[in-house]
Amino acid sequence: MAQFKVKGILSYPHLFQPRAITPGDDPKFSTSVLIRKDDPQLAAVTQVIEAEKANGFPSGFPSNGKCCLKDAAIAFPDKPNLHGYMVISGNSKQDQKPIVVDANRQPVVDPSDVYPGAVALVVFNSFAYNHPTSKGVSAGLNGVMLTGEEGELGRLDGRPTADMMFGDVPVTATPPSAPIPPPAAPAAPAALIMTEKANGVTYEQYMATQGWSDELLIEQGLAIRPSFG
């Protein structure tokens, strides 16, 4: 058994609810991953699968043996857009739910974020099985990390995007928000109230004369402080 990681396009992801492929089968979590045939990582994946075949079947891989890695052109002959890809499929039992996280390794809680066509890193483990009625090499599904990207094939489920549905609708510009006024400056302290002793000379005139201050005007009985309340 060997664990390996691939980056590719998700296809037929069932990562939140296990599903039985054939009625009567045990429900399982599953996904397929599309990898371009010219992708350098494909060589390493193929090496892992071939080693599993050799270890599991020393006398030679059976002609009717099944393999988790397939040519998409053979697996999906009616889908020419997939013919430039290899596809690897894996699953896990319903009591072994795979880890599903985003690019920040935070759990993905919205199933709609995991759609056919999304790009993800997927961790599998390969293993050979040799049953009387079925033989081959399979892949266990361990975890999925969404990259936040959409693959070059777009959405594979045919679901239209917002641009496809509403691209002909003019976008209404969002009006700029009203500027927040600056905080009001603190009120200047009220001037003193001049008394009759000042003989009509204003507070400002006294202040323009060198040597006068509020305290001196009050001390000389020329002014008093204003009262409030």
Buried (B, 14 or more C-beta within 10 A) or exposed (E): EEEBBBBBBBBBBBBBEBEEEEEEEEBBBBBBBBBBEEBEBBEEBEEBBBBBBEBBBEEEBEEEBEBBBBEBBEBBEEEEEBBEBBBBBBBBEBEEBBBBBBEEEEEBEEEEEBBBBBBBBBBBBBBBEEEEEEBBBBBBBBBBBBEEEBBEBBBBEEEEEEEEEEEEEEEEEEEEEEEEEEEEEEEEEEBBEBBEEBEEEEBEEBBEEEEBEBEEBBEEEBBEEEEEE
